[in-house]
Amino acid sequence: MENTVEFQFPSEMTAYRFLNTVKHLDADGLKVKFGRNDHHVMVKYRYVVGEFDRTLSTLDDVARELGGEEV
């Protein structure tokens, strides 16, 4: 099952930093790109069915560290 989330950041620099950090996560089918504008980052990945998937939790933690939030 595919999951799509978008994160918003206070500046283009922090959005770009988030993009470059999370594009190296170990997640099945991971795709990371800018979202609606240069302050948003869109992340798509395949959710692991049948076991606990920490991907969204990890994304939220990294975004929060950079002053971002899920929208």
GUNU-905195 format. One record per residue (C-alpha): residue number from 1; residue in three letters; y, z, x. Coordinates in steps of 0.25 Angstrom, whole numbers, always signed. Layout:
[NUM Ala [Y Z X]];
...
This chain:
[1 Met [+0 +0 +0]];
[2 Glu [+14 -4 +6]];
[3 Asn [+25 +6 +6]];
[4 Thr [+40 +2 +8]];
[5 Val [+51 +12 +11]];
[6 Glu [+66 +10 +15]];
[7 Phe [+74 +20 +23]];
[8 Gln [+89 +21 +24]];
[9 Phe [+97 +26 +36]];
[10 Pro [+111 +29 +39]];
[11 Ser [+113 +18 +49]];
[12 Glu [+107 +5 +54]];
[13 Met [+104 +11 +67]];
[14 Thr [+95 +22 +61]];
[15 Ala [+88 +12 +52]];
[16 Tyr [+85 +4 +64]];
[17 Arg [+80 +16 +71]];
[18 Phe [+71 +19 +59]];
[19 Leu [+66 +5 +58]];
[20 Asn [+62 +5 +73]];
[21 Thr [+56 +18 +73]];
[22 Val [+47 +16 +61]];
[23 Lys [+42 +2 +64]];
[24 His [+33 +8 +74]];
[25 Leu [+26 +17 +64]];
[26 Asp [+11 +16 +62]];
[27 Ala [+11 +11 +48]];
[28 Asp [+2 +0 +41]];
[29 Gly [+11 -12 +38]];
[30 Leu [+24 -6 +43]];
[31 Lys [+36 -15 +41]];
[32 Val [+50 -9 +44]];
[33 Lys [+63 -17 +42]];
[34 Phe [+78 -14 +38]];
[35 Gly [+79 -12 +23]];
[36 Arg [+91 -15 +13]];
[37 Asn [+101 -14 +25]];
[38 Asp [+102 -10 +39]];
[39 His [+101 +5 +35]];
[40 His [+88 +4 +28]];
[41 Val [+74 +2 +33]];
[42 Met [+62 -3 +25]];
[43 Val [+48 +1 +29]];
[44 Lys [+35 -5 +23]];
[45 Tyr [+21 +0 +27]];
[46 Arg [+7 +1 +21]];
[47 Tyr [+4 +15 +15]];
[48 Val [-9 +20 +20]];
[49 Val [-18 +22 +7]];
[50 Gly [-28 +34 +7]];
[51 Glu [-22 +42 +18]];
[52 Phe [-8 +49 +20]];
[53 Asp [+2 +39 +25]];
[54 Arg [+13 +46 +34]];
[55 Thr [+21 +33 +35]];
[56 Leu [+32 +36 +25]];
[57 Ser [+33 +50 +29]];
[58 Thr [+35 +45 +44]];
[59 Leu [+46 +35 +39]];
[60 Asp [+53 +46 +31]];
[61 Asp [+53 +55 +43]];
[62 Val [+59 +45 +53]];
[63 Ala [+69 +40 +43]];
[64 Arg [+74 +55 +41]];
[65 Glu [+75 +57 +56]];
[66 Leu [+85 +45 +56]];
[67 Gly [+93 +49 +44]];
[68 Gly [+86 +39 +35]];
[69 Glu [+80 +41 +21]];
[70 Glu [+70 +33 +12]];
[71 Val [+77 +25 +1]];
